[in-house]
Amino acid sequence: MLNQALRAAVDSGAVAGVVAVAGDSGDGFFEAAYGSRGGGKPMTVDTVLWIASMTKAITTVAAMQLVEQGRLQLDAPLAGLVPLLAAPMVLEGFDAAGAPILRPARGAITLRQLLTHTAGFGYNMWSPELAKYMEVTGTPGVLSCQNAALGMPLLFDPGARWNYGINIDFVGKAIEAVSGQTLEAYFAEHVTGPLGMSDTAFRLGASQRARVSAMHARGADGALAEIPLEVPQDPEFHMGGGGLYGTLPDYLRFTRMILRGGELDGARILQADTVAEMARNHIGDLNVTTLQTADPSVSFDANFYPGMVQKWGLGFLLNTEADAHGRSANSLAWAGLANTYYWIDRARGVSGVVGVQMLPFADPAALACLWALQRGVYGRF
Protein backbone atom coordinates (compact mmCIF):
# COMPACT_ATOMS: atom_id res chain seq x y z
CA MET A 1 0.00 0.00 0.00
CA LEU A 2 2.80 2.44 0.87
CA ASN A 3 4.68 1.97 -2.40
CA GLN A 4 1.40 2.22 -4.31
CA ALA A 5 0.56 5.52 -2.61
CA LEU A 6 3.97 7.04 -3.35
CA ARG A 7 3.90 5.85 -6.96
CA ALA A 8 0.37 7.20 -7.40
CA ALA A 9 1.48 10.65 -6.21
CA VAL A 10 4.00 10.71 -9.07
CA ASP A 11 1.74 9.12 -11.68
CA SER A 12 -1.00 11.67 -11.01
CA GLY A 13 1.39 14.60 -11.43
CA ALA A 14 0.88 15.67 -7.83
CA VAL A 15 4.64 15.51 -7.24
CA ALA A 16 7.51 15.23 -9.71
CA GLY A 17 9.49 12.82 -7.55
CA VAL A 18 9.47 11.55 -4.00
CA VAL A 19 11.90 9.81 -1.65
CA ALA A 20 10.85 8.08 1.56
CA VAL A 21 12.88 6.27 4.23
CA ALA A 22 12.12 4.89 7.68
CA GLY A 23 13.86 2.99 10.44
CA ASP A 24 14.02 2.04 14.09
CA SER A 25 16.73 1.90 16.73
CA GLY A 26 18.26 -1.14 15.04
CA ASP A 27 18.48 -0.04 11.41
CA GLY A 28 16.67 1.45 8.46
CA PHE A 29 13.88 -0.84 7.26
CA PHE A 30 12.24 1.02 4.38
CA GLU A 31 13.44 3.11 1.47
CA ALA A 32 11.84 3.98 -1.85
CA ALA A 33 12.03 6.59 -4.58
CA TYR A 34 9.70 7.33 -7.48
CA GLY A 35 9.46 9.86 -10.29
CA SER A 36 11.96 12.40 -11.55
CA ARG A 37 14.44 14.69 -9.87
CA GLY A 38 14.52 16.87 -12.98
CA GLY A 39 16.66 17.09 -16.06
CA GLY A 40 15.31 13.81 -17.31
CA LYS A 41 16.92 11.92 -14.42
CA PRO A 42 15.08 9.57 -12.08
CA MET A 43 14.53 10.28 -8.41
CA THR A 44 16.67 7.83 -6.45
CA VAL A 45 17.08 7.09 -2.76
CA ASP A 46 20.50 8.78 -2.85
CA THR A 47 19.20 11.94 -4.55
CA VAL A 48 20.46 15.07 -2.79
CA LEU A 49 17.68 17.40 -1.59
CA TRP A 50 17.70 20.86 -0.09
CA ILE A 51 16.52 19.89 3.38
CA ALA A 52 16.05 23.54 4.37
CA SER A 53 14.63 23.89 7.90
CA MET A 54 15.40 20.27 8.71
CA THR A 55 18.83 21.87 9.24
CA LYS A 56 17.44 23.42 12.43
CA ALA A 57 17.45 20.14 14.38
CA ILE A 58 21.10 19.54 13.48
CA THR A 59 22.06 23.05 14.57
CA THR A 60 20.12 22.51 17.80
CA VAL A 61 22.01 19.28 18.51
CA ALA A 62 25.30 21.11 17.93
CA ALA A 63 24.26 23.82 20.39
CA MET A 64 23.21 21.25 22.98
CA GLN A 65 26.64 19.61 22.73
CA LEU A 66 28.10 22.94 23.80
CA VAL A 67 25.49 23.26 26.57
CA GLU A 68 26.60 19.85 27.86
CA GLN A 69 30.17 21.14 27.92
CA GLY A 70 29.18 24.30 29.79
CA ARG A 71 30.32 26.48 26.90
CA LEU A 72 26.78 27.70 26.16
CA GLN A 73 23.99 28.29 28.68
CA LEU A 74 20.31 28.00 27.82
CA ASP A 75 19.17 31.00 29.84
CA ALA A 76 22.10 33.42 29.63
CA PRO A 77 21.84 36.46 27.32
CA LEU A 78 23.65 35.84 24.04
CA ALA A 79 24.50 39.46 23.24
CA GLY A 80 28.11 39.02 24.33
CA LEU A 81 28.60 36.16 21.88
CA VAL A 82 26.44 37.37 19.01
CA PRO A 83 26.73 41.17 18.49
CA LEU A 84 23.65 41.12 16.22
CA LEU A 85 21.62 40.35 19.36
CA ALA A 86 23.10 43.17 21.46
CA ALA A 87 20.32 45.72 20.93
CA PRO A 88 17.20 44.00 19.55
CA MET A 89 14.40 46.26 18.36
CA VAL A 90 10.69 45.46 18.15
CA LEU A 91 8.73 46.48 15.05
CA GLU A 92 5.53 48.25 16.15
CA GLY A 93 4.27 49.32 12.75
CA PHE A 94 4.94 51.98 10.13
CA ASP A 95 4.44 55.74 10.18
CA ALA A 96 2.43 57.75 7.67
CA ALA A 97 5.43 57.92 5.36
CA GLY A 98 5.86 54.14 5.51
CA ALA A 99 8.97 54.19 7.69
CA PRO A 100 9.27 51.46 10.35
CA ILE A 101 8.39 52.33 13.94
CA LEU A 102 10.86 50.55 16.23
CA ARG A 103 11.42 50.41 19.97
CA PRO A 104 14.01 48.64 22.13
CA ALA A 105 13.04 45.14 23.17
CA ARG A 106 12.18 44.53 26.79
CA GLY A 107 14.60 41.84 27.86
CA ALA A 108 17.64 40.09 26.43
CA ILE A 109 17.52 37.15 24.03
CA THR A 110 18.60 33.74 25.32
CA LEU A 111 19.56 30.47 23.67
CA ARG A 112 16.42 28.77 25.01
CA GLN A 113 14.25 31.45 23.39
CA LEU A 114 16.02 31.00 20.06
CA LEU A 115 15.74 27.21 20.19
CA THR A 116 12.02 27.42 20.98
CA HIS A 117 11.12 30.24 18.54
CA THR A 118 10.02 32.53 21.34
CA ALA A 119 12.68 35.23 20.89
CA GLY A 120 10.47 37.40 18.69
CA PHE A 121 11.91 36.77 15.23
CA GLY A 122 9.85 35.80 12.21
CA TYR A 123 10.09 34.97 8.51
CA ASN A 124 8.82 37.32 5.84
CA MET A 125 6.88 34.58 4.00
CA TRP A 126 4.62 34.28 7.07
CA SER A 127 4.69 37.93 8.17
CA PRO A 128 3.33 40.81 6.06
CA GLU A 129 4.96 43.21 8.52
CA LEU A 130 8.44 41.76 7.96
CA ALA A 131 7.86 41.60 4.22
CA LYS A 132 7.05 45.32 4.24
CA TYR A 133 10.04 46.05 6.49
CA MET A 134 12.35 44.28 4.03
CA GLU A 135 10.84 46.21 1.12
CA VAL A 136 11.17 49.67 2.66
CA THR A 137 14.64 49.09 4.16
CA GLY A 138 16.18 46.99 1.41
CA THR A 139 16.99 44.21 3.87
CA PRO A 140 17.82 41.01 1.95
CA GLY A 141 16.04 37.74 2.62
CA VAL A 142 17.72 35.12 4.76
CA LEU A 143 18.09 32.77 1.78
CA SER A 144 20.68 35.22 0.45
CA CYS A 145 22.97 34.12 3.31
CA GLN A 146 24.09 37.73 3.69
CA ASN A 147 24.78 38.94 7.22
CA ALA A 148 22.52 41.93 6.53
CA ALA A 149 19.58 39.50 6.35
CA LEU A 150 19.93 38.95 10.10
CA GLY A 151 19.33 42.63 10.84
CA MET A 152 15.60 42.03 11.12
CA PRO A 153 13.53 43.47 13.98
CA LEU A 154 11.54 41.41 16.43
CA LEU A 155 7.77 41.13 16.16
CA PHE A 156 7.33 41.05 19.96
CA ASP A 157 9.37 41.10 23.15
CA PRO A 158 11.52 38.02 23.87
CA GLY A 159 9.53 35.27 25.56
CA ALA A 160 6.10 36.75 24.90
CA ARG A 161 4.83 34.14 22.44
CA TRP A 162 5.80 31.48 19.91
CA ASN A 163 6.55 32.57 16.35
CA TYR A 164 8.56 30.65 13.78
CA GLY A 165 11.50 32.61 12.44
CA ILE A 166 15.22 33.09 11.81
CA ASN A 167 16.13 32.19 15.40
CA ILE A 168 18.32 29.20 14.58
CA ASP A 169 20.55 31.24 12.27
CA PHE A 170 21.62 33.14 15.39
CA VAL A 171 22.21 29.83 17.17
CA GLY A 172 24.61 28.98 14.35
CA LYS A 173 26.41 32.26 14.99
CA ALA A 174 26.67 31.40 18.71
CA ILE A 175 28.12 27.97 17.90
CA GLU A 176 30.75 29.59 15.69
CA ALA A 177 31.62 32.17 18.36
CA VAL A 178 32.13 29.54 21.07
CA SER A 179 33.82 26.86 18.98
CA GLY A 180 36.03 29.06 16.83
CA GLN A 181 34.94 27.00 13.82
CA THR A 182 32.61 27.71 10.93
CA LEU A 183 29.28 25.97 11.30
CA GLU A 184 30.23 23.82 8.32
CA ALA A 185 33.45 22.66 10.03
CA TYR A 186 31.75 22.16 13.40
CA PHE A 187 29.04 19.95 11.91
CA ALA A 188 31.59 17.86 10.03
CA GLU A 189 33.69 17.27 13.13
CA HIS A 190 30.99 16.85 15.76
CA VAL A 191 27.66 15.86 14.18
CA THR A 192 27.40 14.86 10.53
CA GLY A 193 30.90 13.38 10.37
CA PRO A 194 30.60 11.08 13.40
CA LEU A 195 27.11 10.03 12.22
CA GLY A 196 28.39 9.06 8.77
CA MET A 197 26.19 11.64 7.03
CA SER A 198 28.65 11.92 4.15
CA ASP A 199 26.20 13.53 1.72
CA THR A 200 25.02 16.28 4.08
CA ALA A 201 26.68 19.69 3.77
CA PHE A 202 26.14 23.38 3.12
CA ARG A 203 28.16 23.21 -0.09
CA LEU A 204 27.46 20.82 -2.93
CA GLY A 205 30.52 18.75 -3.81
CA ALA A 206 30.91 17.23 -7.26
CA SER A 207 29.30 13.95 -6.21
CA GLN A 208 26.37 15.68 -4.52
CA ARG A 209 25.82 18.08 -7.42
CA ALA A 210 25.60 15.14 -9.81
CA ARG A 211 22.69 13.79 -7.74
CA VAL A 212 20.93 17.00 -6.65
CA SER A 213 17.24 17.40 -7.39
CA ALA A 214 15.87 20.38 -9.25
CA MET A 215 13.25 22.52 -7.53
CA HIS A 216 9.72 22.50 -8.92
CA ALA A 217 6.64 24.72 -8.82
CA ARG A 218 3.24 24.64 -10.52
CA GLY A 219 2.53 26.79 -13.52
CA ALA A 220 -0.76 28.47 -14.32
CA ASP A 221 -2.00 25.19 -15.80
CA GLY A 222 -1.23 23.35 -12.56
CA ALA A 223 1.59 21.31 -14.08
CA LEU A 224 4.91 21.09 -12.25
CA ALA A 225 7.96 22.64 -13.89
CA GLU A 226 11.57 23.13 -12.82
CA ILE A 227 12.49 26.48 -11.30
CA PRO A 228 15.93 27.90 -10.41
CA LEU A 229 16.67 27.84 -6.68
CA GLU A 230 19.98 27.14 -4.97
CA VAL A 231 21.36 28.16 -1.59
CA PRO A 232 24.44 30.38 -2.15
CA GLN A 233 27.55 28.23 -2.31
CA ASP A 234 29.90 30.98 -1.13
CA PRO A 235 27.78 32.48 1.67
CA GLU A 236 28.60 35.22 4.12
CA PHE A 237 27.23 32.92 6.82
CA HIS A 238 26.19 29.28 6.92
CA MET A 239 22.44 29.25 7.45
CA GLY A 240 21.95 27.16 10.58
CA GLY A 241 18.23 27.56 10.12
CA GLY A 242 18.00 26.15 6.62
CA GLY A 243 21.19 25.87 4.57
CA LEU A 244 21.91 22.15 4.35
CA TYR A 245 21.65 19.80 1.43
CA GLY A 246 21.59 16.07 2.04
CA THR A 247 20.11 12.68 1.28
CA LEU A 248 17.21 11.26 3.24
CA PRO A 249 19.15 8.12 4.28
CA ASP A 250 21.67 10.52 5.84
CA TYR A 251 18.89 12.31 7.72
CA LEU A 252 17.44 9.00 8.85
CA ARG A 253 20.77 8.34 10.58
CA PHE A 254 20.29 11.62 12.43
CA THR A 255 16.72 10.77 13.48
CA ARG A 256 17.79 7.30 14.59
CA MET A 257 20.50 8.87 16.76
CA ILE A 258 17.79 10.87 18.52
CA LEU A 259 15.64 7.72 18.74
CA ARG A 260 18.55 5.90 20.41
CA GLY A 261 19.09 8.62 23.03
CA GLY A 262 22.00 10.40 21.37
CA GLU A 263 24.12 7.50 20.05
CA LEU A 264 24.41 5.65 16.74
CA ASP A 265 26.81 2.90 15.72
CA GLY A 266 29.16 3.66 18.61
CA ALA A 267 29.22 7.43 18.03
CA ARG A 268 27.76 9.30 21.00
CA ILE A 269 26.55 12.70 19.85
CA LEU A 270 24.53 13.70 22.95
CA GLN A 271 23.90 12.29 26.39
CA ALA A 272 20.61 10.46 26.82
CA ASP A 273 19.35 12.91 29.44
CA THR A 274 20.02 15.80 27.03
CA VAL A 275 17.88 14.13 24.36
CA ALA A 276 15.13 13.58 26.92
CA GLU A 277 15.32 17.26 27.88
CA MET A 278 15.07 18.33 24.24
CA ALA A 279 11.96 16.20 23.85
CA ARG A 280 9.87 17.92 26.52
CA ASN A 281 7.72 21.06 26.24
CA HIS A 282 9.89 24.17 26.66
CA ILE A 283 7.30 26.85 25.88
CA GLY A 284 5.05 26.34 28.90
CA ASP A 285 1.55 27.70 28.35
CA LEU A 286 2.44 29.16 24.96
CA ASN A 287 1.28 27.23 21.88
CA VAL A 288 2.55 26.64 18.37
CA THR A 289 0.30 28.48 15.96
CA THR A 290 -0.57 28.28 12.26
CA LEU A 291 1.98 29.71 9.85
CA GLN A 292 -0.31 31.99 7.88
CA THR A 293 1.13 32.67 4.46
CA ALA A 294 2.15 36.16 3.41
CA ASP A 295 3.48 34.81 0.10
CA PRO A 296 1.39 32.03 -1.49
CA SER A 297 4.14 31.33 -4.01
CA VAL A 298 6.38 30.18 -1.16
CA SER A 299 4.01 28.61 1.36
CA PHE A 300 0.47 27.54 1.93
CA ASP A 301 -0.95 28.16 5.40
CA ALA A 302 0.88 25.52 7.43
CA ASN A 303 -0.43 23.66 10.45
CA PHE A 304 0.17 19.91 10.68
CA TYR A 305 -2.50 19.43 13.35
CA PRO A 306 -5.26 22.06 13.23
CA GLY A 307 -7.29 22.00 16.42
CA MET A 308 -4.61 20.12 18.40
CA VAL A 309 -2.55 21.85 21.09
CA GLN A 310 1.05 21.78 19.81
CA LYS A 311 4.18 22.56 21.78
CA TRP A 312 7.87 23.05 21.04
CA GLY A 313 10.82 21.32 22.63
CA LEU A 314 14.44 22.25 22.05
CA GLY A 315 14.48 22.06 18.27
CA PHE A 316 11.33 20.05 17.64
CA LEU A 317 7.56 20.34 17.22
CA LEU A 318 5.64 18.20 19.75
CA ASN A 319 2.15 16.88 18.96
CA THR A 320 0.34 16.58 22.30
CA GLU A 321 -2.06 13.89 21.05
CA ALA A 322 -1.66 10.77 18.93
CA ASP A 323 -2.43 11.54 15.30
CA ALA A 324 -4.71 9.77 12.84
CA HIS A 325 -1.81 8.10 11.02
CA GLY A 326 -0.18 6.29 13.93
CA ARG A 327 2.24 8.83 15.38
CA SER A 328 2.36 8.75 19.19
CA ALA A 329 1.68 11.77 21.33
CA ASN A 330 4.78 13.86 22.08
CA SER A 331 6.69 12.65 19.05
CA LEU A 332 9.33 15.00 17.62
CA ALA A 333 9.01 16.46 14.14
CA TRP A 334 9.56 19.28 11.72
CA ALA A 335 10.04 20.01 8.04
CA GLY A 336 11.84 21.91 5.29
CA LEU A 337 10.49 24.65 3.03
CA ALA A 338 10.80 22.57 -0.16
CA ASN A 339 8.43 19.94 1.29
CA THR A 340 10.71 17.64 3.23
CA TYR A 341 9.34 16.18 6.47
CA TYR A 342 10.45 13.92 9.34
CA TRP A 343 9.13 12.54 12.59
CA ILE A 344 10.74 10.70 15.51
CA ASP A 345 8.38 8.54 17.58
CA ARG A 346 10.30 7.71 20.74
CA ALA A 347 7.33 5.89 22.28
CA ARG A 348 6.99 3.41 19.43
CA GLY A 349 10.65 3.39 18.47
CA VAL A 350 10.40 4.45 14.82
CA SER A 351 11.26 7.45 12.68
CA GLY A 352 10.70 8.39 9.06
CA VAL A 353 11.68 11.01 6.51
CA VAL A 354 9.95 11.91 3.24
CA GLY A 355 10.87 14.51 0.68
CA VAL A 356 9.99 16.12 -2.61
CA GLN A 357 11.47 19.32 -4.03
CA MET A 358 8.68 21.74 -4.75
CA LEU A 359 7.14 25.00 -3.65
CA PRO A 360 4.94 26.19 -2.00
CA PHE A 361 5.61 24.63 1.42
CA ALA A 362 2.91 22.47 3.02
CA ASP A 363 1.68 21.35 -0.38
CA PRO A 364 -1.25 18.97 0.23
CA ALA A 365 0.21 16.35 -2.14
CA ALA A 366 3.54 16.36 -0.30
CA LEU A 367 1.79 16.10 3.06
CA ALA A 368 -0.21 13.17 1.68
CA CYS A 369 3.11 11.42 1.04
CA LEU A 370 4.11 12.03 4.66
CA TRP A 371 0.86 10.61 5.99
CA ALA A 372 1.16 7.63 3.62
CA LEU A 373 4.67 6.93 4.91
CA GLN A 374 3.42 7.08 8.50
CA ARG A 375 0.53 4.71 7.83
CA GLY A 376 2.84 2.34 6.01
CA VAL A 377 5.45 2.36 8.76
CA TYR A 378 2.97 1.75 11.57
CA GLY A 379 1.18 -0.88 9.50
CA ARG A 380 4.55 -2.11 8.15
CA PHE A 381 3.90 -1.02 4.60
TAURWO-V653780 format. One record per backbone hydrogen bond with DSSP energy under -0.5 kcal/mol. CO is the residue of the C=O (numbers start at 0). NH is the residue of the N-H. E is the energy in kcal/mol with one decimal. If there is no record, write none. Layout:
co = {CO:CO}
nh = {NH:NH}
e = {E:E}
//
This chain:
co = {0:1:2:3:4:5:6:7:8:8:9:15:17:18:19:20:21:21:22:26:29:31:33:34:36:37:40:40:43:44:47:48:48:50:51:52:53:54:54:55:56:57:58:59:60:61:62:63:64:65:65:66:72:72:73:75:77:77:80:81:82:84:87:88:89:89:92:94:98:99:100:100:102:104:108:109:110:111:112:112:113:114:116:117:119:121:122:123:124:124:126:127:128:129:130:131:132:133:133:140:141:142:144:144:145:146:147:153:156:164:165:165:166:166:167:168:169:170:171:172:173:174:175:181:182:183:184:185:186:186:186:190:191:192:195:196:198:200:202:204:205:206:207:207:208:210:214:215:216:218:222:224:226:236:237:238:238:243:243:244:245:246:247:248:249:250:251:252:253:254:255:256:256:257:261:261:263:265:266:266:270:270:271:272:273:274:276:277:282:289:290:290:294:294:297:300:301:302:304:308:309:310:311:312:315:316:317:317:318:322:326:327:330:331:332:333:335:335:337:338:339:340:341:342:343:343:344:344:348:349:350:351:352:353:354:356:358:359:360:362:363:364:365:366:367:368:369:370:371:372:373:374:375:376:380}
nh = {4:5:6:7:8:9:10:11:13:14:12:35:33:354:31:352:28:29:350:23:21:19:17:42:213:40:36:37:46:248:212:50:245:53:54:55:57:57:58:59:60:61:62:63:64:65:66:67:68:70:71:69:75:110:111:110:80:81:82:84:85:87:104:153:91:102:100:97:94:101:91:92:89:106:77:113:114:115:117:118:116:314:162:158:154:165:125:126:293:294:130:131:132:133:134:135:136:137:138:143:144:231:235:236:148:149:150:90:159:167:168:169:169:170:171:172:173:174:175:176:177:178:179:185:186:187:188:189:190:191:192:194:196:195:197:199:200:244:204:208:209:210:210:211:211:47:226:358:224:221:218:216:214:238:239:241:242:50:51:200:48:250:251:252:253:254:255:256:257:258:259:261:262:260:268:269:266:267:263:268:273:274:275:276:277:278:279:313:285:291:292:301:297:298:360:302:290:305:307:319:287:317:281:314:312:332:310:319:329:325:322:330:318:343:316:341:338:339:357:355:335:353:333:351:331:345:348:349:24:344:22:342:20:340:18:215:217:362:299:366:367:368:369:370:371:372:373:374:375:376:377:378:380:379:1}
e = {-2.3:-2.3:-2.5:-2.4:-1.6:-1.2:-2.9:-2.1:-1.1:-1.6:-1.7:-2.6:-2.3:-2.7:-2.2:-2.7:-2.3:-1.7:-2.4:-2.7:-2.2:-2.5:-2.4:-2.8:-3.2:-1.6:-2.3:-0.8:-2.0:-0.5:-2.6:-0.9:-2.5:-2.5:-2.5:-1.1:-0.7:-0.5:-2.3:-2.4:-2.2:-2.2:-2.3:-2.5:-1.8:-1.4:-1.8:-2.4:-1.4:-2.3:-1.3:-1.5:-0.7:-0.6:-3.0:-0.7:-1.3:-2.8:-0.6:-2.6:-2.0:-0.6:-2.6:-3.5:-0.6:-1.7:-3.2:-2.3:-2.9:-0.6:-3.3:-0.7:-3.4:-1.0:-2.3:-1.9:-2.8:-1.5:-2.7:-0.8:-1.0:-1.1:-3.1:-3.6:-3.4:-1.1:-1.4:-1.2:-3.7:-0.9:-2.3:-2.3:-2.4:-2.7:-1.8:-2.6:-1.9:-1.6:-0.7:-1.9:-2.1:-0.7:-1.6:-1.2:-1.9:-1.8:-1.7:-3.2:-2.1:-0.6:-1.3:-0.9:-0.9:-1.2:-2.0:-1.5:-2.2:-2.5:-2.2:-2.2:-2.2:-2.6:-2.1:-2.8:-2.7:-2.0:-1.9:-2.8:-2.7:-0.9:-1.2:-1.7:-2.8:-1.8:-1.7:-1.6:-0.6:-2.7:-0.7:-3.0:-1.6:-0.5:-1.3:-0.6:-0.8:-1.8:-2.5:-2.3:-2.4:-2.0:-2.7:-2.2:-0.8:-0.5:-1.3:-1.9:-2.8:-1.5:-0.9:-1.9:-2.9:-1.8:-2.4:-1.4:-1.3:-2.5:-2.5:-1.7:-1.7:-2.5:-1.9:-2.9:-0.8:-1.8:-3.3:-1.6:-2.3:-0.7:-2.0:-0.7:-0.6:-1.9:-2.3:-1.8:-2.3:-1.4:-1.2:-1.9:-2.3:-1.1:-0.6:-2.4:-2.4:-2.0:-2.8:-0.5:-2.7:-0.6:-2.1:-1.3:-2.7:-2.9:-2.7:-1.2:-2.9:-1.2:-2.3:-0.6:-4.6:-1.1:-2.1:-1.1:-0.8:-3.0:-2.8:-2.2:-1.8:-1.2:-1.6:-2.0:-2.8:-2.6:-1.3:-1.8:-2.5:-1.0:-1.2:-1.6:-0.6:-3.0:-2.5:-2.0:-2.7:-3.0:-2.3:-0.9:-0.5:-0.6:-2.4:-2.5:-2.0:-1.2:-1.7:-2.6:-2.1:-2.3:-2.5:-2.6:-2.4:-2.7:-2.7:-1.8:-6.2:-0.7:-1.5}
//
